[in-house]
Amino acid sequence: MMVRFTSLVLVLLALCICRTFGQTCEGNCGNKLNSCSCQPTCTSLKNCCTDYKEYCVEILPYSGSCFGGTDFIVLDASFSNSSQIVCRFNNNVSTAGYVDDNTRGHCISPLLYQTGWVPLHISSDNGITFSRVGTWLSVHAGKLDSRLKAMMVNSTQWQYYGTPNVGGTLEMTWNISLVRAKSVNIELWGYRETGEPYSDYWQGEWKYLYSLAKNQPNNGSFRFLPEPAENSFSNWELGSLRISSSDNPDGTWNVQAVWTEDHALAWHLEKKFRQNSEAWALEKCLAWDQLEKKLPNFLTEIIDCPCTLAQARADTGRFHTDYGCDIEKGSVCTYHPGSVHCVRAIQASPKYAAGQQCCYDSTGAQVLTADSIGGSTPDRAHDWGSPPYKRPPRIPGQSHWVYDVLSFYYCCLWSDNCHYYFKHRPSSDCRRYKSPSSAVVFGDPHFITFDGVNYSFNGKGEYTLVTSAEKKLTIQGRTEALNGNTINATKLSAVAMYEAFSDVIEVRLVSGQNSLEVLQNQKTLSFTEQSWMDLHGVFVFSPTSTNVTVMFPTGAGVEVRLREGIMTTTVLLPEEFKDFTIGLLGKMNGDARDDLVLSNGELVQNTSDPEELFKFGASWAVSNNSSLFTYDSEYLLDTYYNASKHDPSFIPVFSIPDSPDDPLASQASKICFGEGSEFCRYDILVGRSPTMGNVTRASFQNHISLVHDLQPVISCGWLSPPSNGKKEGTTYLQGASVQLSCNNGYDLKGSAVRVCQENGQWSGEETSCVVPSTDKHK
């Protein structure tokens, strides 16, 4: 007890000294003061104000479900047993915290109608002042790690409960450490949206409905036999179960809890549903059909689907894997039978916040709803929500459930009336899809521009890779000397980027480790808890410490991959950037002749002259005023901030040595072959590294494969079977053929086989099935 008291006295003394000299971080987080700093870089630079960690707080865990209920610790800040903690999220939602037996402060995350980083302010005087500042990451319930939510055992049974041959006892399980209690209550919470759609009165509402059980042992498991809901609770068709301490009154908001995923509440619907689920669902389907006819048409403003699975997986700036149908995780495609992989458009549509989903079969062809219940379907509300969130149709997950998923249950899963659903959610074919263009920086370092120009530039400094004034996108690259200036060649060590008013994202090598570090506005992001982050004006995905993908609202994507300590950076830009880019990656316009232009507008005359290319690269050095990079070490300050952005004293080796006596010559001959071999040879014979040569060869080949995958594909569009007939073939790309035939009793008129032609038109004549004519004179 004495040790704890002494520590508290020392902290209070430090705070007093800070305030006396005007050096406190209270109210100054993110700022640099006269004699110390409250910026995120201060820890590395060792110039933090002494109370930095007290007021600019870190928390653990830093993320949890947007449904709330996560208990997290406020690290390093000092509290006393008498502290009355209140935690305020997003400046408008407060929860009660507490101090544990070790005088550590805790907060409980609230139910939020948004995802992404949320401002956090912490009070220790019961809400009078909020002196401590941090951030909280609110996560889409579907993207949350399964270990952090209650699991519905056999979830299909839950969501089909009451339909023919589905009944019995339901079971759920959870990690008991997520609820600090000996006994728990099991509560049902419902979600609905009220008010006229697309009006100012459109609101989302989570509400406590009733408890399934109280004072249950917190043993991590609960079984029950569902009963039809009473007292109009059956009107709530979407919801989630919450497990929380029995010490809380029923339905208490924002307490420590663990939730199931939101789901269709088939198991609690009225008796009428159980008596004839198909008739009940058809009635709901027809009502939804009438509602859709009154709502605005969102289909015209959503992005078209890629034509092939290869395109969909390559276009990482605009499409991302749908976690409900992922080929990397076994293709468990519950809502898209017959598909092996689906992607979603990353950005919601601008006006209606709608989403696009594209699904593909094992041949790589797009699956269309006109052919299969497992086809691609657009969404009135994007599943992942969209900024500014908080209100329909932008509420993550729930808006999508209300307008796109429950209706799928009504029309397709609980009854056989999918034609109603697909009338309003038809697959987008790919006739309007335009592939992005790609450029890459790899090796030590080599460049391939958007229009396919290959060259090397071994300057040491910080340079503009791509900038577009019209699209407000800037991507910069930093290079450093190989092996600490012992070799006259360089490699990419960091890239930094932003678009319009987005956060600045930097991805850089971690010194001495084979991993990447991601910074948001100069602050390191941790991906230990979440691989996907919704940031301000940008999304970042980092499934491993060596893979980072950055996605911007324009559809621009940046992939950073680390292999054997060597960074490869790929930039993907959609067609809207055509004619609007300059920098080391060239002018994206389909014309390779004008790619290499100095920053002053002068065209490189001899693209095979390495010294002229070096002059070209040097011209794209950034300035301190325009730099997006973080300088949080003495090395970075001395080497890049307080020095020339292009080191004029660093003269690289311009040409590949040709010495048969070189001990690496034979390895270079074995490793480097085919197109791009000169890059591989340079990295082995100049960089003195067969490993780097291997990585360079692989990076070059990966880029060639990417360009191939993104090649434009001709589609003739969906071809319908003739009335009173059928068709064979569901692929509609150039070269594909479709066979058409008639039912018994009908004659085929037109073409029996039609082929998709290079001009995007089907060959032959339109096919129909007609009743055979009879000759009355016979």
N, C-alpha and C positions, 0 to 999 in steps of 0.2 A: 504494500500500500504506500509506503514511504517513497519507493522508487517512482511510482506512478505520479505521486504528488510533486516530487522534484521535477519530473519531466514537464508537467503542466506549468510549473512556475517558470521554467526556462523558456517555454514557448511563449508565455505571456510577456516575459521580459523582452524577447526578440521582437514581438509585435509592437511593444511600446517604443523600442528603439527605432523601428522602421517608421512609425508614425511621426516620431520626433524629428526625423531628418527628411520627412516627405518622400520616403522611398517605398511605401507600401503598395502591394499589388491589389489591395482591396479597391474594387472599382476600376482597376487598370489592366485587367487581364488582356493580353494581346498587344499591349503598348510597351514602348521602350522609354524608360524614365531617364533623367539626367545622369544618374550614377549607377543604375542597375536596370535590369530588364524583366518584363513580365510577358515576353514573347515566348512561343513554344521552343525557339532555338536556344533559350538561355541555359537550359540544362546542359546541352552539349558544349556551349561556349563558356560555361561556368561563370556567367555574369548575372545570375538570377538575383532578384531581391530576396532577402532572407525569408520572407513570408510567401514566396511564390506558390509553394505546394499547399499552403494553408488556404489560399483564396482561389487559385486556379486549379481546381481539384480534378483528380483522376478517380474513376470508379471501377469496381469489379463485382460482378460482370458488367460489361459496358453495353450489353444488348439484351433484348427480350421481346416476347410477343407483344404486338400492338394491342392485345386484349388486356395487358397489364398483369399485375400480381407478382412481378419479379422482385425479390429482395436483393439489393446490392449494397456493398460497403463503400463508404467514402474514404479513400485511401489518404494517409498522411495527415489529414486535417485533425485538429485536436478538439475534443468535446469533453464535457464533464458529465457526471451522473445527473446533474440538474438541467442539462441542456434539453430544450423542448424543440425537437427537429421538425421542420415543415419543409417539404420538397416541392418546388413549383416547376412544372414542365410547360414549355412553350408559352410561358408568361401568363397562362390562364387556367391551368389545372393543377391543383395542389393535393398532396397526399401527406398523411402523418408518418413521420419517421420515428426512429427510436435509437437509444444508445445501449449497446450490449455490455456484457460483463467486463469486457476489456476496454471500455470507453471508446469503442469505435462507433462512428455514426453510420446509420443505415437509412436507406430510402426504399419505398415501395413504388414500383412503376405503375402508372395509371392506365385505364382503358383510353386508347387514343384512336382517332379516326384518320390516322395518317401513318406513313412509314418514313424512315430516314432519320437523320440526326436531328434531335430536338434540343433546344436550349434548356439547361437545367440550372436553377438557382436554389440555394440551400440556406435556410434560416435555422439558427440555434436558439432563437428567442421567441419561439411560437409565432413566427410570421411577421414580427415587427420590422426586422431588417433581413435582407437576403444578400449576405456579403460574399458567399462562396459561389463560384461559377464553374459549370462543366457542361457536358453534353451527354445525351442518352440516345441510343440507337433503337428505334422502334422497328420491329421486323414483321413482315407479312406472315400470317400464321402458317401458310402453306410452305414457306421457305425456312421455317424454324426447324432446328435439329430435332429429330424425333425423341431424343432423350430429354427434351425440355418441355414436352407436352404429354398430356394423358392420351393413351392410345386406345382406340376402339377396337377390341379384338374382333376380327372378321367384320371389317367396316361395311362390306357389302350387305351383310345381314341387317345391320343398323339401318341402312338407307333404302332397303327394299322391304323392311318389316311391314307386315300387313298385306303385302301382295301375295298371290297364290303360292302356297307351299313355303312361305318364309315366316317363321315365328320363333317361339322359344325364349330362352333366357339370354340376355345380353350381358357382356362383360367388358370392363375397362380396366386398364392398369396404369400406374404412374410411379415415378421415382419419389419415394417418401421424403427425400431430403429437400424437395421443392416446396414442401409445406411444413413449417416448423410447429407441429401440434401432435398430441397423442390421439386426438379424435377429430374427425372432419365431418363437414356437411357436403352433400352432393347436390348441387343446385343446377337448374336449367335456366339459361339466359337466352332470350330470343332477340332476333334482329329484324327490323322492318324499315321501310322508307315511306315517308308520308309527305303530303303536299303534291301539288301539280308538278309533274316532271318538267325539268328545265326552267322552272320558275324560281323566284327568290325564296319561295316557301318550301322548297324541296329539302327535306332533312332526313338524316339517318338516325336511328334510335336503337341502342342496346337497352334491354330491360330485363330485370330479374322476373322470372315467371313463378316458379315454385321449386321446392326441394324434393328430391327423390328419396333422400335419407338424411337423418341427422345423428350426430354423435356416433359415427361409424369409426371403428379402429383405423388409424392411419397405417394400414398394412400394405398399401400399394395395389389393392385390387378391390373391385366392387362388381357384384352380379345382381341383376334384378329382372323381374318379369314385367315388361311394360304394360301399362293400362292406358286406354284412350284418354286423352286430356278432357278436362271438364272446364266449365265456367269461361267459355270462349277462348281458352288457351290454345285450342286447336287451330285458331286462326294464325298462329305463329308457326310458320313452316320452315324457318331457317334459324339455327341457333347453335349453342355450344354448351357443354357441361363444364361446371367449375367445381374444383375441389378446394375447399378452404377450411380454416380452423373453426371448430364448433364454438369457440369463444366469441365469434362474431355474430351479431344479429343477422337474421335472414336477409340476403340481398345487399349486404353492406358493400358499398363501392370501394374499389382500389385498396384491397387488402392482399396480403401474400396469398397466392393461389396458383394452381396449375389448371390449364384448360385443355379440353379436347379441341381438335380442329372444328371449325364451323362446318355444319353438314345439314342435309335435308332431314327434317325431323319426322320421317315416316313412322317411327316407332311410337310417337305420341299423338298422331292425328286422330280425328274423331272416328266413332264406330262406323260411320257411313263409308269411310275409306276402307276399313277392314272387310266390310260386307261385300263391297264391289269396287275394288281399287281401280279397275280399268274405267268404269263409268265415272267415278269421282275424278280421276285424272283427266279424262276427255273433257269433262265440263270445265276444268281449270284451263286446259289447253285452248279450248274455244274462247274463253274469256281473255286469255293472253293474246290470242290471234286478233281479237277485236281491239285490244289496247294498242298493239303494235301498229295497226292501221292508222291510229290517231297520232302516233309519235313521229318526230322528224326522221327523214331518211339519212342515216349516217354512212351508208355503204359507199357513197360517192367520194368521201374524203379520206378513206383509209388506204394505206399503202397496199399495192398488189403483192401477192405471194411470189416468191422465187419459183422457177419452173421445176427445179430438180432438188433433191436432197443435198447434193454437193453444193449447189448455189446457196441453199438455205444455211448450211453449216459454215460456209465461207464468208457470208455477208454479216460479219460479227458487229459491224457498226449499227445495223438496223434490226437484226433478229437475234434472239437468244433462245436457248433450249427451254422448252416448256417442261417444267419439272414433273408434269403429269404424264409425259410420254417421252422418255429419254432413252435413246439407243445405247448410251453408255451405261445405263443402269437396268438393262434387261428388257427394255421396251414394254413395260407394264402400262398399256394404254387403255385404261378402263373406259373412257368416254370415246375412244377412237379405235374400235376393233378393226383389225386389218392393217393398221398403221404400225410402223416401227419407230417413228420419230416425228415429233412436232416441234415447231418453233413458234414464238410469239414476236410480233413487232414490239420493239423495246419502247418506242414512244407512242403515247396515246394520240389519237387524231386531234387536231387543234381546236375545233369548235365543240364537238360532242364528246370528247374524251373516250372515243371508241377504240377497240383493240382489234388486231388481226391475228389469226392463228392459221398455221399452214402445216398440214400433215402429209407424210410420205410413206409409201409402201416399201417392201424389201427390194424392189427393182430401182428405187430412187425416184419413182414417179409420184407426182402429187395425187392425193386421194381427194375426190370431189364428192360433195354431198348428193349430187345428182346421180351418182353411181353407188354410193355406200353410206351407211349410217356412221361409218368411221371417218367421214371426210372432214376436210378443213372447214372451220366455221368462224366467221367474224363475230365480234362481241360489241353489243351496245355500250357496255362498260368494260374498260380494260381491266383484266384480272389484277394487275399489280397497282391499280390506281394511277393517279397522275397529279402533279402539282397543280394547284395548291392543296390538294387533298381535302379532307374535313367534311365536304358536302357531296351528295350524289351528283353526278355518277362517278365521282373521282375517289370515293372511299375505297381503299385497297381491299380486294377480296369480296367484301359484302355486296357492293353495288353489282359486281359481276354475277354473284350468286342470284340476286334478286331478278335481274333482267335477262340473264343468259343461261343459268344452270338449272334453277328450279323449273323453268319452262321446258328444258330438255327432259327433266324427269316427267313432267306432265305428259308431254307429247310423245316421247321416245322410249323412256325406261319403264314408266308405270302404265303406259298404254302403247298401242301400236299405231300411232298417228303422226309419225315423224314428218309427213309431208307438210303439216302445218308449220312445224318448226323450221324446216329447210326453206319454206317460202319466204320467211323473214331473215333467215341466216344462211343464204346460199354461199357456197364456196366462191372465193375469188380465184379465177384462173390467172394465168401469168402473162397474158398477152400485152399488158402494159408495164410489166416488170423490166427495169433497167438495172443491170449489174453495176456495182461500184467499180472504180478503178483502184489499183493497188500500187504502192511503191514501198521500197524496203531499204533499210540500212543494216549491214551485217559485217562480220569479220573485223578488219582493222583499218578503217572501215571502208566498205564498198557500198555503192549506191546503185539502185535501179529506179529510175524515175517512173512516174505514172504512164509516160508514153514509151517506156521500154529502153531508155538510154542507160548503158552500163558505164560506170567510171569509178575510180578510186580517188579519195581525198583524205590525206593523212595529216591534216592540220591539227594542232593542239589548241583547244579553246572551247568557246560556246558559240553555236551557230544556229541560224534559222533553217529548220528543215522544211517547213511549210508555213506560209502565212497567206491569209485571204482577208483583205480589208472588207470585201463585200459580205462575206459570211462571218466575219469577226472571229476567225479561228487562227490560232498561232500555236505551232509546235516547234520546240527548240531542242537541240541536242548538245551534250557536253562530251568532249573527248579527252582522254588522258593518255599519257605515254605508256607504252607496254613495259612491264617489268621495271617500273620506277626510273624511266629515262635511260635505261641501259640499251634499249633498242630504238632505232629511229623509225618508229611506226606508232600508230595510236589505235585506240579502240573506243567505242562508245561506252560511256560510264553512267549517263543519266539522260532522261528526256523529260521535258516539262511542257505543259500545255494548258490552254483554256479556250473557251468559246464564249463570246459575248460577255455575259455577266456571271459566268459560272465560277465555281471554285477553281483554284489553280491546282492541278494534279501533277506531281512529280514522281517518276519511277527511277530508282537509281540502284546501282550495285552496292551491296553491303560489303565493306572492306573486310577481306580475309575470309568471307563466307560465300558459298555458292547459292546466294539468295538475293531476292529483290526487296527493296523497301519502297513503300508507297507513302507519299506525303500529300496532305490536303492543306493548302494554305500554310505551308511550312511545318505542319504538325504531322508526326508519324501516325499512320493508320495501322491498327492491328486487325489482322484477318484470322485471329485464333478462334473467334466465336462465329463469325459470319463470313461467307465468301463473296456475297453480293452486298453492295452498299448504295443506297439512294442518297446522293449528295446534292448540293445546290447546283442545278443546271448541268449535271453530269452523273453518270452511273459508272461504278468501278466493280469489276469482277475479278477475283483472285483465288481460284480454287487450290492453287499450290503456291509455295514461296518462289517459284520460278516462272509463273505464268500470270500476267496481268493484262486485262482488256479494259480499255477506257472508251465509253460511249457517250456521244454528245447529241443534243436535240436535233441537229441538222442531219444526223445519220452518219456523221464522221466517226470512224472507229480507229483506235490505236491499239495494236497488240504488241506487247513486250514479252519476249521469251528469253530465258537465260539457260544456256547450255555450256557446261564446262567453263564457267566464268566469263563467257562471251555473250553480250547482249545483241539480240536481233530485234529491230523495231519495224513493224509493218503498219503502214497508214492506208486506210480504206476510205475513199471519198465517193459519195453518190454523184450522179450526173449533174446535179445542180451546181457543183463546183467547177464545171467546165469553163475554161477561160479565166477562172478567178483565183488561181494559185501561182505563187512565186516562191523561190527558195531553192535549197539544195536538191529537192525532189522534183523540181521542174514545173513547167506550165502544163497543166492537165487539159489538153485540147485535142489529143489524137495526132499531133504533129511533132515528131521527135526532133525536127530541125531547130526548134526554138526553145528547147528545154534548158539549155545551159546558158543562162543570162546572168551577168553580174548584177549586183544590187543597184548599180547606177544605170541599168538598162542596156549595157553593152553586151553584145552576143559573143560567146567564145568562138573564135574563128577556126581553131584547130583542136577538135575534141580528142585527138590522139596524142596531143602534147601534154605530158603530165605536169609540166611546170605552168602551162597556161591554165590547166584544170585546178592547180593549186592556188593560183591567183583568183580564179573564179570562186573557189570555196572560201578563201580568206575574206572575200568581199561581203560574205553573209554572216560575219561575226556580229553578235548582238552588242548592245551597250549595257551599262549598269542600269540605266533608266528603263530599258525595255526587257531586261532579263527577268525570266520567270523562276529562276533557280533559287534554291535555299543555300545559304552560306553559314553553316552551323559548326564549323571547325576552323582551327587556325590554318590548316592546310588549304581548305577551300577559299578562305579569305585571302591568303597570300598568293595562291595560284591563279585564282579566277576573278575575285572581286577587286583586289588592290593591284592587279596586274592587267596587262593588255588582254582583251577578250580573244584575240588571236595571237598566240605567242610567236613573234617574228623571229625569235632565235631558234625555234625548233624547225629544222629542215629535215624532212623525212627522206628515206630512200625512195627514189622515183621509179626505178625500174627493177625488174626481177633479176637477181644475180644469176649468171649462167656459168657455174663452175662445176665441172664433173667431179672434182676432188671433194666437193662439199659432202660431208657424211650424211646430210639430209636429202641429197639429190635423189637417191634411189627411192626413199620413202615418198617423196613428192611425186615421182613418176607413178608409183603404185596407187597412191591415194587420189591424185588429181587427174581426171580424164573427162573428155566430153566438153559440152558447152559450159562456160564459166570456169574452166580449169585454171585460167590465169589468176583468178582471185585466190583459189586454193593454193597455188604454187607460191604466190606472194606471201601468204600468211605462214607457210612452212619455211620458206627460204629467207624471208626478211624477218618475219615474226619469230622464227626459230622454234616453231611449235607444230608438230604433226597433229596434235590434238586440235589446235585452232584451225588447221587446214581441213580436218574432218568436219568440224562444226560449220565452217564456211561452205564446204561442198554441200552439206545437208541443208543449210539455210537457203542456198541458191536453188537447190532442187525443190525445196518446199515452196519457194516463191513461184517457180515455174508451174508447179502443180496448182497453186492457188489461182494463178492467172488462167490456167486451163479450166478450173472449176467455175470460174466467174465468166467464162465465155458466154456471149449472148446465145440464147436458144430460141428457135422459132416455134411458136405454138399456134395451132389452128383453132384452139378453143374446143369446148365440150361439144360432142356430137350426140344428138339424141337418137334413141331407137325409134323406128317408125311405129306409128299407131298400129296395133294388131300385129306387132312384130318384135324382134329382139336384136341385140347387137352383141358381138364378142370383141373385147378390147376396150381398155379404159386408159390408154395412153394417147395423148393428143399432140405430141411433139413431132417435129419434122422427121419424116421417114416412117412414122408409126402408121399401121393400117388398122382399120376397123371393118369387121365383117357384119353385114346386115342380112337378116332373113325374116320371113313372114310366118305367122302361125298357120296351122292347118286350115285350109279353106280360103286362103288369100293368096293372090299372086303378087310377086314383087315387081314394082315399077321403078326404074332408075338403076343406080349402081349397087351391086351386091358387095363390092369392096371399095372403100374409099381410103385414100392415102393422104397424109398431111404433107403438103408441098412446101418448097422453099419460100414461096410468096406468102405463106401463112394461110393459104386456102386449101380446102379439101378437094381432092380430085373427083372427077366424075359428076354425076347428076344427083340431085336430091332424091332420096329413097322414100317410097311409100308402099303400103300394102293395100291392094284393092281387091274387091270382090270380083271373081272371074265373070267375064261376060258370057251370056248364053245365047246361042244362035237359034232363034225361034223357028227358022225355016227347016231345021234338021229334024 
